[in-house]
Every structure is written in C-alpha cells, then in structure tokens.
C-alpha cells in the first residue's frame, strides 16, 4: 500500500484529481483480483482515443483548412532561414518530436526544452510544457516567431504566403467567408486544424479500454495495475494519459540539476505564482515509447530509467527492476496508429517571395 | 541565324553533340514553318520521361529497397546532429531542393553550391554539379559524411541503423541474399533505389514529344523554337533537358564573381585538367521553374533573369524581353507530375542508438 502513502503526499499539494483516487482506491480495496476489476478501474481513469478527429474551439475543421495547415506545417520557407519548418522539431516520422535532447533552431541555437509531440496534442488542456498557450492556434504563433527557433515575423510569414498564388487560393478556400483571409491568425488556425487530425487511435490500450481484455498481455496488465496503484495515474490520466494538469517536477524528491535545471522554473514564468515554481504540465504519455529522450530537459534516453526517476521524484518509491519493466510494457501499449500523411507538394516561390536570411 | 554563329563558338570547344546541331540545322533550314517541323526537331534533341522508373546499374530496384531508401532519405538521425536528413536539402516538397542560395548544414555552416534536385537525377550522366560521383549510390555517400553537411561517419550510420531492429529487418528484406546486409554500400544503394523512383513524367513537354501538339501553347512553342535555334539545347538536351555533359560557365562571356566565384573551379577539382576550369555539368532543366535560385552559386532568383544570363554568358546574345518570356514559358512546360510520397514512419530509437552531437 505504499502507493497510498505517496498519494497522501500529493493530496497535501492539492494536485490530484478525485476521480483517480477513487478509482485507485476501488482497485486497491479489491486487490484487482480479476481482469474485470482492472478494466473497470482503468476505465474510470483513462479514456480511449476515438477514431474520429475532435472538434476544435472557434475553428471548424474542414478538409480545405487541414490541407492548407499541412502545407504550412511542412513549409520551411516560413522561417527566416527558410530551412526550418514545424516538422523540423515536431517530426511526424519520429513520434512528432525531434532527436533531442532539446531542439536546435535558427543559427544552430539550442532551445531550453524538449520539443513536445504534436500527436494528440489537441487533447491537452493547454500547450507547451508550461501551458502558456491555451490551444494549438495560440501555440502555432510561438515557435515561428521565437528568435532561437524559426526566427520569423508575422510580416515575413504573410509576405511569403502572399507571394505564392497557390497559397492565396488555398486560404480563400479554407476561410471562404473572409474578404482578406491571408492573416497570421488564419495561418495559426490552419495549422491547428491540421494538428487536430494528428491523433493516434487504436493503441492496444485503447482496444483494452473498449473491452478487449486480450489487447494487453499479462505483463502490460501488471504494468497498468502498478501504474494506477503506485500513483502514476494521479497525474497521467485521461484521454492523453497526461497533459491534463500541472504538477511540480519533484513532488517528493527534487531531481538533480541535469534533469531540472535551476534556470527553468516552468509554469512560474507564466503565472509568477511561487507555488508554480518548477511546475510543468504532466507529460502526455500517448506514444511515449517513440519519444526518447524524456522530460522537459530531454536528458534521460531510456524509458525504463525515466520510469525509475518518476517513481523516486514524484512518488518517493524505488521501483524494482520487474516493476519498471512491467510499467514500460504498459507504456508500450500506448503506441497508437499514426495517421498516413502524404508529403505535401508546396507552392512554388516567385520573384516576390522574400529571400532566406541566415543571420541572427 | 545568330544561333548558328554561337553554336560555332561552342563547337570550337568540342562540347556539343552532333545530334543537336543536326536537328537545329534542320529546323533552321525549314524556318520551322509548321508545327510538324518543330516537333520533329524537338524529338531529335529531347526525349520524354517514361512513366515507368528506369533500371539502375548494379542495383536492381525492388519495392523493399525503395521503401528502405525512402526511410533513409527522410531520417535525420543518420546525421551527427540528428536534425539533418537528405530531405533537408533535397526537399521533395519544393522541387527536390532547399530554399537556397546554397545549403545550410551541420553547425549552420553554409556550403559552396546550390543543392541539385533529386527529381530525375537518375537520368543525369553523373551526380553533383561537377559530376564527381558516377551515380546516385556514389552520390549518396557524400553529403552524409561531409563536415559541413550531415557530418556523420559510416560508423555512425551503421551503429544507428543496427540499433533499431526494424531497420535491420528492412535491410534483410531489401538485400535478401546477403549474410550481413547492414552496410554503408547498401545504405547508399537503398537511397539510390528510392531516388530512381523520383521521376516526374507527364509534363506538358512530354505530352508534346509524345505527339500531342496542343500540349504546348503558342508562346511555349515559340520558346521551344528559340531554345533550339539560339543554341540553349546544345547543352540542355536529352531526357533531362540537360545533365548530359560538361560545359564552361562562360562559354562566350565570363559571368561576374557573384555568379561564378573564383574559388570554385567546378570540374577542375575532379579532373585537374586546365580545360575543366569553371566547367560544370549542364543543369538539367526538368522542373526548373520550381527551383529558384539558379546556377551552382544560387544567386539568381528569377528564371527570366537566369535565361538572360545564359544568353549572354553561354551564347553571347542579348535576348529580348519577349524572347526571354517565351523561353520561360517553354521552361514552365518542363514541370512534370511529382510522385505521391507517403511520409515514412521511422523506426524508433533504442537505448543503443547513438545520441546526437551538435559540436563541430
């Protein structure tokens, strides 16, 4: 029952959700003696990814908008250097992230944090590790302007888009009721619409949640049970197995400076509340097995090691080798079906397209 | 008949092909009074791209090899930084090239030459601007090792590939008769096989060469006629409308240092023959309208301007505004159908995969 003790510690921080605790308590009381109990408990904490894409607030997702957004996502000419696209750091071929540890941007500058995945990002309560963007359309305006990422300006983006008639036509189709649809807001909305299609249903765990008890093997079930009993699911829950709340990195024991550099105070930079120092959005764990290295600092290359770190820092427990292996087996069951993406043929630059700029 | 004079100058350099001259002479003698004459002359100089991919010497192209090659082409983890792939500089979404003027590689270092396109590269007589690689499999070993490009070593490539079982399985399938198929040679062969699929048939000019006189409009036909009469087709001929021979940049008049930097002596670096100073492979003009900026130095952003430069430096003629527009219209008819490419889902890195290295 060591998990219960640790959950009390989290309770003191008022950061856990009643739902999780109730479900885990139920599981603990019954000792999860049957598959049915395990599935019932899991269903109270997690939700499967549906096979249809979600609706997006204030931004109806249409085919035209998605196609435009895909082009924008892959177009490096929207960066100052014209060699960096959204896909450079959120590579759809490698789980929606780059190789890490943290991203490399304009001028070979290295950013402070690991790129978060775009897959299933639409399900997060907010975007970025610190939740500073309310949604994907707000997020999409960030990296394109960041000096150490794409280093562009809204003017560069709009001049570039307006220089290519194919883009202008696509904006008109994607935003049919607007007189001047080529705007920075619509650029962001189109990217958001495309990203809303980047969902990965049909992971073994989804099939399990939908009632197929054979979708997880025994080791994965043992891992799922541990994941709930020890308290992992206090923070990593819901449809994205995380991404739904903010928690200190180091609930019980503060990690070393390699994993938690003192200079990056996480959500504190957003809220300036002392209680938000070193607080981050709980990492969504969908497809986590595809996305080493781990944590916002990207310093842990092994998923098993990351599980161990979480046990120590967040739960105050030292997981055994077998327990870590079981949890990793469960996490592997979170790998879903990545959507098929046809690589876009981008509009052709014209004499009016701004030239690249490599300087800082 | 000014084109004839200029062709004589090229003849003195013994660089043109008898076939072209014969065809142009025929065209000149008949004044190309009819569409039939024009088409007959064009068919003697150019060849349409077939709709089936070409065979590759010493490297049978199989589905398994192509699929593997596509993954390798898109996999940034094969570079030292793990953020640069073949596709970074030979972007299949922008005509098989990057934004230019010359490519940016490891450490934000800028290379000396414009990235050549991979589309239809299989039809070139040799690879690179100076033809230093005999074929695409030889070419594929270059940039991955170049210090200012991907900055990797064969060891890095093989260690990375061997660390991911999915890659090992794919190499076994692509090279079924080999005991240890994960080799640097086979890495290059798989990329060559994929690149052999990157052909772009069915351009309006292909349809024209295949007998459809309506596939080119009157302006494009006027441009085609000029292209042959003035002597452009002396160097830019064959299936790739170029890429078939080596010629000095500045046959008649040497371009300024911006377009022809003194430090880059072109093919001289390969052969060390004085006659090869500032000699380059004639640019293949398939899809040229997609690929600004132009020339090996990538300093001319307008296709019309590039046509003017070619007239002055290679043919010693000043083309009129109308003539340049007509030739550009013809060059636009060289844009073919780009193949559909499904963006690959790459194998997942493991604890054994080498970490990225950003330093020089």
Interface residues (C-beta under 8 A of the other chain):
Chain A: X74 X75 X76 X77 X81 X82 X83 X88 X91 X92 X93 X94 X95 X98 X99 X100 X101 X104 X107 X108 X110 X289 X290 X292 X301 X302 X338 X340 X341 X342 X343 X344 X345 X346 X348 X349 X351 X355 X356 X358
Chain B: X74 X75 X76 X77 X81 X82 X83 X88 X91 X92 X93 X94 X95 X98 X99 X100 X101 X104 X107 X108 X110 X289 X290 X292 X301 X302 X338 X340 X341 X342 X343 X344 X345 X346 X348 X349 X351 X355 X356 X358
